[in-house]
Amino acid sequence: MAASIFKAAWWPLHVAVAWALTRDRAFVESSNRAGKSLLSVAIALAMDKVDGKPTERYFKGSTDAWYALREEMAAGNIRASGTPFRRVADLQGSAVETNEMAREISLDEIASSRLQDDGHDKDCLIPEDWRVAHGSNWNNLRGYRNVRVFRDDVLRAFPADVSKAPGAGNEKEEIQKPSQQKPLGRTARALERASRAVRSLYPDGVPDQVTLPNKTLCREVSDWLKSKPLPSVSDPTILRAAGRRK
């Protein structure tokens, strides 16, 4: 019998998404057995529906759960690592793929990436910018494979009911603390998203209010977040991130 995925310190993305979506131990195990991509989550949901016991969800679907997971990863609350790869196609239609050693994925890379099914039941993280991901040839591709997230970070970011919180084997278990830094709260995460947008839009500093009125600033930051896509933030939060409000 295969070991429980809850005994693994690092989870593949589809397992983390399954947990964020349902917080249900049995469903997560089922998703892990069904495959190695987000498709397996959809399969597990369909199987539960056929069996007449649809699983309770915390998000509308796996895509929304992935966006929430990515937000936590981009905020630094969930550590992630992966294997960088680069696929280069030639004029004859064949391609050569090279891989580097697995490494931690930076917050900026996570915030500007999307999840793509690269075939054969494999998900990979690639840059959202088409030119960065593919270069001059659609068949080229770069990004990360074999992405893993730290299980205990996921459990903290998406807690279940205390009486149902999974440990390794569902016993009482001390959750390993990867660092002493407390996870960011909802307000802090919103401020971090706004700050990231401000840094990206105005790398040389935010222009003064004569050049860039508050209304325009808020609209541009909101459009940047929407393009990622990341959850929106309030105008006061944007103004705080830009240093225009305490």
Stockholm file with secondary structure:
# STOCKHOLM 1.0

chainA/1-246         MAASIFKAAWWPLHVAVAWALTRDRAFVESSNRAGKSLLSVAIALAMDKVDGKPTERYFKGSTDAWYALREEMAAGNIRASGTPFRRVADLQGSAVETNEMAREISLDEIASSRLQDDGHDKDCLIPEDWRVAHGSNWNNLRGYRNVRVFRDDVLRAFPADVSKAPGAGNEKEEIQKPSQQKPLGRTARALERASRAVRSLYPDGVPDQVTLPNKTLCREVSDWLKSKPLPSVSDPTILRAAGRRK
#=GR chainA/1-246 SS CCCCGGGCSEEEHHHHHHHHHHCCHHHHHHHHHHCSSHHHHHHHHHHHHHTTCCCCCSSSSHHHHHHHHHHHHHTTSSCEEEEEEEEEECTTSCEEEEECCCEECCHHHHHTEEEEECSTTCEEEEESSHHHHHTTCTTCEEEEEEEEEEHHHHHHHSCCCGGGCCCTTSSCCCCCCSCSSCCCCHHHHHHHHHHHHHHHHCTTCCCCTTTSCHHHHHHHHHHHHHHTTCCCCCHHHHHHHTTSCC
#=GC SS_cons         CCCCGGGCSEEEHHHHHHHHHHCCHHHHHHHHHHCSSHHHHHHHHHHHHHTTCCCCCSSSSHHHHHHHHHHHHHTTSSCEEEEEEEEEECTTSCEEEEECCCEECCHHHHHTEEEEECSTTCEEEEESSHHHHHTTCTTCEEEEEEEEEEHHHHHHHSCCCGGGCCCTTSSCCCCCCSCSSCCCCHHHHHHHHHHHHHHHHCTTCCCCTTTSCHHHHHHHHHHHHHHTTCCCCCHHHHHHHTTSCC
//
